[in-house]
Amino acid sequence: MSALLILLAFADVSVAAPRIGSGDEVARVHIQSGWVGLGTPGTIVIEIVRTTRGFSDGTRAIDAALVEALRQRLRARPVATLPAALTTHYQSHWTDDYPEVEVTVTLRSRRVVRATTRDQHDYMLPWIVDGKTTFDMELSSIVAALLPHDAINRARLEGASLRSRSSRP
């Protein structure tokens, strides 16, 4: 009995944090961004895939850190409320403007995470991520950074309209 107590006293009984396995790594990111309203409607589809050299959308290399940041934001606890700085801006509404962004991330484990937004305002909040609502501005910024510079809704996701208003004298 005393030998067992001595053995337990020196045993490592710590619990290791779970490791992220290779099945949790991103294999593919599909982004569809569209707009309809008064004017010419448009849609862009971006397919980002993991290659032996990193990530690519077929025309440009995509920073792996940005793809990892997207995965982390999609796994993060939802942001429950609209940031206070945006409250007044989000009280306005208008017609003839229907943006939409859908993001589908496929992990190596074949698990799929979906995020959608259809809001008119800068940052296009809220997002619906696997059925949960989040007001995560960082998620909007990451999705914007994954899109080409001239992509539909990129400026809106970045909050460009609010930034230009706040920089005016």
Secondary structure, DSSP 8 states (H G I E B T S, - for coil): -HHHHHHHHHS----------GGGSEEEEEEEEEEEESS--EEEEEEEEEETTEEE-SSSEE-HHHHHHHHHHHHS----S--GGGTTGGG---SSEEEEEEEEEEETT--EEEEEE---SGGG--EEETTEEE--HHHHHHHHHHS-TT-TTHHHHHTHHHHHHHT--
